[in-house]
Amino acid sequence: MTREFPDEYFSAFLDDELTPADREQVEKHLATSEADRELVADLQSLRTHVAALPRVAAGDDLPTG
């Protein structure tokens, strides 16, 4: 199945990083796609859970690349 929008579009949608025209396209698409509405809800839930995790300082032995 070919997706109309890549998942990155939905992430940008949640981050409010789309142009007004792109945002409108995504909103129209979401109005007609239950599967993608569920995907966006799952992405939002995941973000909420990750944001709730405690912050941990990286150790001095963490490789920097």
Jmol script that loads the backbone (N, CA, C; Angstrom):
load data "model"
ATOM      1  N   MET A   1       0.842  -1.185   0.000  1.00  0.00           N
ATOM      2  CA  MET A   1       0.000   0.000   0.000  1.00  0.00           C
ATOM      3  C   MET A   1       0.888   1.249   0.000  1.00  0.00           C
ATOM      4  N   THR A   2       0.628   2.166  -0.884  1.00  0.00           N
ATOM      5  CA  THR A   2       1.382   3.411  -0.955  1.00  0.00           C
ATOM      6  C   THR A   2       0.725   4.444  -0.050  1.00  0.00           C
ATOM      7  N   ARG A   3       1.544   5.074   0.771  1.00  0.00           N
ATOM      8  CA  ARG A   3       1.029   6.098   1.677  1.00  0.00           C
ATOM      9  C   ARG A   3       1.014   7.443   0.967  1.00  0.00           C
ATOM     10  N   GLU A   4      -0.030   8.222   1.225  1.00  0.00           N
ATOM     11  CA  GLU A   4      -0.126   9.554   0.630  1.00  0.00           C
ATOM     12  C   GLU A   4       0.919  10.494   1.220  1.00  0.00           C
ATOM     13  N   PHE A   5       1.198  10.326   2.523  1.00  0.00           N
ATOM     14  CA  PHE A   5       2.179  11.150   3.202  1.00  0.00           C
ATOM     15  C   PHE A   5       3.165  10.236   3.922  1.00  0.00           C
ATOM     16  N   PRO A   6       4.446  10.564   3.882  1.00  0.00           N
ATOM     17  CA  PRO A   6       5.391   9.787   4.702  1.00  0.00           C
ATOM     18  C   PRO A   6       5.166  10.109   6.183  1.00  0.00           C
ATOM     19  N   ASP A   7       5.563   9.196   7.052  1.00  0.00           N
ATOM     20  CA  ASP A   7       5.383   9.396   8.495  1.00  0.00           C
ATOM     21  C   ASP A   7       6.020  10.695   8.978  1.00  0.00           C
ATOM     22  N   GLU A   8       7.093  11.125   8.322  1.00  0.00           N
ATOM     23  CA  GLU A   8       7.770  12.362   8.724  1.00  0.00           C
ATOM     24  C   GLU A   8       6.839  13.568   8.607  1.00  0.00           C
ATOM     25  N   TYR A   9       5.901  13.521   7.664  1.00  0.00           N
ATOM     26  CA  TYR A   9       4.932  14.610   7.520  1.00  0.00           C
ATOM     27  C   TYR A   9       4.049  14.698   8.758  1.00  0.00           C
ATOM     28  N   PHE A  10       3.664  13.528   9.264  1.00  0.00           N
ATOM     29  CA  PHE A  10       2.808  13.524  10.444  1.00  0.00           C
ATOM     30  C   PHE A  10       3.571  14.020  11.664  1.00  0.00           C
ATOM     31  N   SER A  11       4.838  13.681  11.746  1.00  0.00           N
ATOM     32  CA  SER A  11       5.672  14.180  12.837  1.00  0.00           C
ATOM     33  C   SER A  11       5.796  15.700  12.734  1.00  0.00           C
ATOM     34  N   ALA A  12       6.043  16.204  11.544  1.00  0.00           N
ATOM     35  CA  ALA A  12       6.128  17.654  11.333  1.00  0.00           C
ATOM     36  C   ALA A  12       4.787  18.317  11.626  1.00  0.00           C
ATOM     37  N   PHE A  13       3.710  17.630  11.315  1.00  0.00           N
ATOM     38  CA  PHE A  13       2.367  18.131  11.616  1.00  0.00           C
ATOM     39  C   PHE A  13       2.214  18.326  13.127  1.00  0.00           C
ATOM     40  N   LEU A  14       2.630  17.316  13.902  1.00  0.00           N
ATOM     41  CA  LEU A  14       2.533  17.410  15.358  1.00  0.00           C
ATOM     42  C   LEU A  14       3.461  18.475  15.926  1.00  0.00           C
ATOM     43  N   ASP A  15       4.591  18.697  15.267  1.00  0.00           N
ATOM     44  CA  ASP A  15       5.557  19.702  15.726  1.00  0.00           C
ATOM     45  C   ASP A  15       5.223  21.102  15.225  1.00  0.00           C
ATOM     46  N   ASP A  16       4.135  21.232  14.457  1.00  0.00           N
ATOM     47  CA  ASP A  16       3.725  22.516  13.868  1.00  0.00           C
ATOM     48  C   ASP A  16       4.836  23.095  12.993  1.00  0.00           C
ATOM     49  N   GLU A  17       5.450  22.216  12.191  1.00  0.00           N
ATOM     50  CA  GLU A  17       6.550  22.622  11.320  1.00  0.00           C
ATOM     51  C   GLU A  17       6.159  22.675   9.834  1.00  0.00           C
ATOM     52  N   LEU A  18       4.908  22.434   9.522  1.00  0.00           N
ATOM     53  CA  LEU A  18       4.475  22.459   8.129  1.00  0.00           C
ATOM     54  C   LEU A  18       4.049  23.859   7.712  1.00  0.00           C
ATOM     55  N   THR A  19       4.148  24.113   6.422  1.00  0.00           N
ATOM     56  CA  THR A  19       3.604  25.365   5.902  1.00  0.00           C
ATOM     57  C   THR A  19       2.085  25.298   6.059  1.00  0.00           C
ATOM     58  N   PRO A  20       1.425  26.440   6.062  1.00  0.00           N
ATOM     59  CA  PRO A  20      -0.040  26.410   6.160  1.00  0.00           C
ATOM     60  C   PRO A  20      -0.689  25.543   5.067  1.00  0.00           C
ATOM     61  N   ALA A  21      -0.166  25.584   3.859  1.00  0.00           N
ATOM     62  CA  ALA A  21      -0.738  24.789   2.769  1.00  0.00           C
ATOM     63  C   ALA A  21      -0.537  23.292   3.015  1.00  0.00           C
ATOM     64  N   ASP A  22       0.657  22.900   3.466  1.00  0.00           N
ATOM     65  CA  ASP A  22       0.915  21.490   3.757  1.00  0.00           C
ATOM     66  C   ASP A  22       0.071  21.023   4.939  1.00  0.00           C
ATOM     67  N   ARG A  23      -0.053  21.861   5.938  1.00  0.00           N
ATOM     68  CA  ARG A  23      -0.861  21.513   7.110  1.00  0.00           C
ATOM     69  C   ARG A  23      -2.315  21.269   6.690  1.00  0.00           C
ATOM     70  N   GLU A  24      -2.819  22.115   5.818  1.00  0.00           N
ATOM     71  CA  GLU A  24      -4.201  21.960   5.343  1.00  0.00           C
ATOM     72  C   GLU A  24      -4.363  20.639   4.587  1.00  0.00           C
ATOM     73  N   GLN A  25      -3.367  20.278   3.776  1.00  0.00           N
ATOM     74  CA  GLN A  25      -3.424  19.008   3.053  1.00  0.00           C
ATOM     75  C   GLN A  25      -3.458  17.833   4.021  1.00  0.00           C
ATOM     76  N   VAL A  26      -2.610  17.869   5.028  1.00  0.00           N
ATOM     77  CA  VAL A  26      -2.570  16.787   6.008  1.00  0.00           C
ATOM     78  C   VAL A  26      -3.896  16.719   6.766  1.00  0.00           C
ATOM     79  N   GLU A  27      -4.426  17.855   7.176  1.00  0.00           N
ATOM     80  CA  GLU A  27      -5.704  17.867   7.894  1.00  0.00           C
ATOM     81  C   GLU A  27      -6.825  17.279   7.040  1.00  0.00           C
ATOM     82  N   LYS A  28      -6.861  17.619   5.762  1.00  0.00           N
ATOM     83  CA  LYS A  28      -7.878  17.060   4.862  1.00  0.00           C
ATOM     84  C   LYS A  28      -7.696  15.555   4.734  1.00  0.00           C
ATOM     85  N   HIS A  29      -6.452  15.128   4.628  1.00  0.00           N
ATOM     86  CA  HIS A  29      -6.182  13.701   4.515  1.00  0.00           C
ATOM     87  C   HIS A  29      -6.608  12.968   5.786  1.00  0.00           C
ATOM     88  N   LEU A  30      -6.275  13.527   6.939  1.00  0.00           N
ATOM     89  CA  LEU A  30      -6.624  12.880   8.200  1.00  0.00           C
ATOM     90  C   LEU A  30      -8.141  12.780   8.382  1.00  0.00           C
ATOM     91  N   ALA A  31      -8.866  13.714   7.815  1.00  0.00           N
ATOM     92  CA  ALA A  31     -10.321  13.674   7.904  1.00  0.00           C
ATOM     93  C   ALA A  31     -10.903  12.460   7.186  1.00  0.00           C
ATOM     94  N   THR A  32     -10.136  11.893   6.259  1.00  0.00           N
ATOM     95  CA  THR A  32     -10.639  10.768   5.477  1.00  0.00           C
ATOM     96  C   THR A  32      -9.904   9.459   5.740  1.00  0.00           C
ATOM     97  N   SER A  33      -8.882   9.474   6.567  1.00  0.00           N
ATOM     98  CA  SER A  33      -8.082   8.263   6.790  1.00  0.00           C
ATOM     99  C   SER A  33      -8.041   7.900   8.269  1.00  0.00           C
ATOM    100  N   GLU A  34      -8.837   6.927   8.635  1.00  0.00           N
ATOM    101  CA  GLU A  34      -8.858   6.482  10.031  1.00  0.00           C
ATOM    102  C   GLU A  34      -7.509   5.905  10.438  1.00  0.00           C
ATOM    103  N   ALA A  35      -6.879   5.168   9.543  1.00  0.00           N
ATOM    104  CA  ALA A  35      -5.583   4.548   9.861  1.00  0.00           C
ATOM    105  C   ALA A  35      -4.530   5.611  10.168  1.00  0.00           C
ATOM    106  N   ASP A  36      -4.506   6.676   9.389  1.00  0.00           N
ATOM    107  CA  ASP A  36      -3.514   7.723   9.641  1.00  0.00           C
ATOM    108  C   ASP A  36      -3.873   8.578  10.845  1.00  0.00           C
ATOM    109  N   ARG A  37      -5.158   8.723  11.148  1.00  0.00           N
ATOM    110  CA  ARG A  37      -5.548   9.403  12.397  1.00  0.00           C
ATOM    111  C   ARG A  37      -5.051   8.592  13.586  1.00  0.00           C
ATOM    112  N   GLU A  38      -5.167   7.276  13.495  1.00  0.00           N
ATOM    113  CA  GLU A  38      -4.662   6.416  14.563  1.00  0.00           C
ATOM    114  C   GLU A  38      -3.143   6.533  14.676  1.00  0.00           C
ATOM    115  N   LEU A  39      -2.457   6.601  13.531  1.00  0.00           N
ATOM    116  CA  LEU A  39      -1.007   6.765  13.539  1.00  0.00           C
ATOM    117  C   LEU A  39      -0.619   8.069  14.235  1.00  0.00           C
ATOM    118  N   VAL A  40      -1.285   9.153  13.905  1.00  0.00           N
ATOM    119  CA  VAL A  40      -0.983  10.449  14.516  1.00  0.00           C
ATOM    120  C   VAL A  40      -1.269  10.388  16.018  1.00  0.00           C
ATOM    121  N   ALA A  41      -2.356   9.743  16.412  1.00  0.00           N
ATOM    122  CA  ALA A  41      -2.659   9.598  17.841  1.00  0.00           C
ATOM    123  C   ALA A  41      -1.577   8.775  18.535  1.00  0.00           C
ATOM    124  N   ASP A  42      -1.105   7.714  17.877  1.00  0.00           N
ATOM    125  CA  ASP A  42      -0.030   6.896  18.451  1.00  0.00           C
ATOM    126  C   ASP A  42       1.264   7.700  18.584  1.00  0.00           C
ATOM    127  N   LEU A  43       1.583   8.492  17.563  1.00  0.00           N
ATOM    128  CA  LEU A  43       2.784   9.327  17.625  1.00  0.00           C
ATOM    129  C   LEU A  43       2.685  10.331  18.774  1.00  0.00           C
ATOM    130  N   GLN A  44       1.513  10.932  18.933  1.00  0.00           N
ATOM    131  CA  GLN A  44       1.324  11.902  20.020  1.00  0.00           C
ATOM    132  C   GLN A  44       1.448  11.218  21.370  1.00  0.00           C
ATOM    133  N   SER A  45       0.878  10.043  21.503  1.00  0.00           N
ATOM    134  CA  SER A  45       0.978   9.296  22.750  1.00  0.00           C
ATOM    135  C   SER A  45       2.424   8.943  23.056  1.00  0.00           C
ATOM    136  N   LEU A  46       3.147   8.511  22.041  1.00  0.00           N
ATOM    137  CA  LEU A  46       4.556   8.171  22.224  1.00  0.00           C
ATOM    138  C   LEU A  46       5.347   9.389  22.686  1.00  0.00           C
ATOM    139  N   ARG A  47       5.104  10.530  22.084  1.00  0.00           N
ATOM    140  CA  ARG A  47       5.791  11.766  22.481  1.00  0.00           C
ATOM    141  C   ARG A  47       5.496  12.109  23.940  1.00  0.00           C
ATOM    142  N   THR A  48       4.254  11.937  24.335  1.00  0.00           N
ATOM    143  CA  THR A  48       3.863  12.228  25.714  1.00  0.00           C
ATOM    144  C   THR A  48       4.603  11.311  26.680  1.00  0.00           C
ATOM    145  N   HIS A  49       4.670  10.027  26.347  1.00  0.00           N
ATOM    146  CA  HIS A  49       5.359   9.071  27.208  1.00  0.00           C
ATOM    147  C   HIS A  49       6.861   9.350  27.274  1.00  0.00           C
ATOM    148  N   VAL A  50       7.464   9.660  26.142  1.00  0.00           N
ATOM    149  CA  VAL A  50       8.902   9.953  26.129  1.00  0.00           C
ATOM    150  C   VAL A  50       9.189  11.227  26.927  1.00  0.00           C
ATOM    151  N   ALA A  51       8.351  12.227  26.779  1.00  0.00           N
ATOM    152  CA  ALA A  51       8.555  13.482  27.509  1.00  0.00           C
ATOM    153  C   ALA A  51       8.439  13.279  29.011  1.00  0.00           C
ATOM    154  N   ALA A  52       7.692  12.255  29.430  1.00  0.00           N
ATOM    155  CA  ALA A  52       7.511  12.001  30.858  1.00  0.00           C
ATOM    156  C   ALA A  52       8.673  11.217  31.469  1.00  0.00           C
ATOM    157  N   LEU A  53       9.566  10.690  30.648  1.00  0.00           N
ATOM    158  CA  LEU A  53      10.701   9.944  31.176  1.00  0.00           C
ATOM    159  C   LEU A  53      11.640  10.870  31.942  1.00  0.00           C
ATOM    160  N   PRO A  54      12.261  10.366  32.996  1.00  0.00           N
ATOM    161  CA  PRO A  54      13.207  11.215  33.739  1.00  0.00           C
ATOM    162  C   PRO A  54      14.452  11.493  32.896  1.00  0.00           C
ATOM    163  N   ARG A  55      14.996  12.655  33.064  1.00  0.00           N
ATOM    164  CA  ARG A  55      16.232  13.019  32.367  1.00  0.00           C
ATOM    165  C   ARG A  55      17.399  12.389  33.093  1.00  0.00           C
ATOM    166  N   VAL A  56      18.356  11.896  32.331  1.00  0.00           N
ATOM    167  CA  VAL A  56      19.545  11.269  32.902  1.00  0.00           C
ATOM    168  C   VAL A  56      20.759  11.912  32.248  1.00  0.00           C
ATOM    169  N   ALA A  57      21.703  12.310  33.053  1.00  0.00           N
ATOM    170  CA  ALA A  57      22.929  12.908  32.524  1.00  0.00           C
ATOM    171  C   ALA A  57      23.792  11.824  31.885  1.00  0.00           C
ATOM    172  N   ALA A  58      24.368  12.135  30.751  1.00  0.00           N
ATOM    173  CA  ALA A  58      25.253  11.202  30.084  1.00  0.00           C
ATOM    174  C   ALA A  58      26.581  11.137  30.839  1.00  0.00           C
ATOM    175  N   GLY A  59      27.142   9.947  30.902  1.00  0.00           N
ATOM    176  CA  GLY A  59      28.420   9.782  31.585  1.00  0.00           C
ATOM    177  C   GLY A  59      29.578  10.314  30.756  1.00  0.00           C
ATOM    178  N   ASP A  60      30.711  10.555  31.414  1.00  0.00           N
ATOM    179  CA  ASP A  60      31.904  11.051  30.718  1.00  0.00           C
ATOM    180  C   ASP A  60      32.449  10.038  29.716  1.00  0.00           C
ATOM    181  N   ASP A  61      32.072   8.767  29.855  1.00  0.00           N
ATOM    182  CA  ASP A  61      32.592   7.722  28.973  1.00  0.00           C
ATOM    183  C   ASP A  61      31.737   7.562  27.712  1.00  0.00           C
ATOM    184  N   LEU A  62      30.749   8.414  27.496  1.00  0.00           N
ATOM    185  CA  LEU A  62      29.894   8.339  26.319  1.00  0.00           C
ATOM    186  C   LEU A  62      30.708   8.738  25.089  1.00  0.00           C
ATOM    187  N   PRO A  63      30.825   7.852  24.089  1.00  0.00           N
ATOM    188  CA  PRO A  63      31.582   8.220  22.874  1.00  0.00           C
ATOM    189  C   PRO A  63      30.916   9.387  22.147  1.00  0.00           C
ATOM    190  N   THR A  64      31.709  10.257  21.590  1.00  0.00           N
ATOM    191  CA  THR A  64      31.177  11.416  20.890  1.00  0.00           C
ATOM    192  C   THR A  64      31.236  11.262  19.377  1.00  0.00           C
ATOM    193  N   GLY A  65      31.712  10.158  18.898  1.00  0.00           N
ATOM    194  CA  GLY A  65      31.686   9.903  17.462  1.00  0.00           C
ATOM    195  C   GLY A  65      32.974   9.995  16.866  1.00  0.00           C
TER     196      GLY A  65
END
end "model"
wireframe off; spacefill off
backbone 0.3
color backbone group
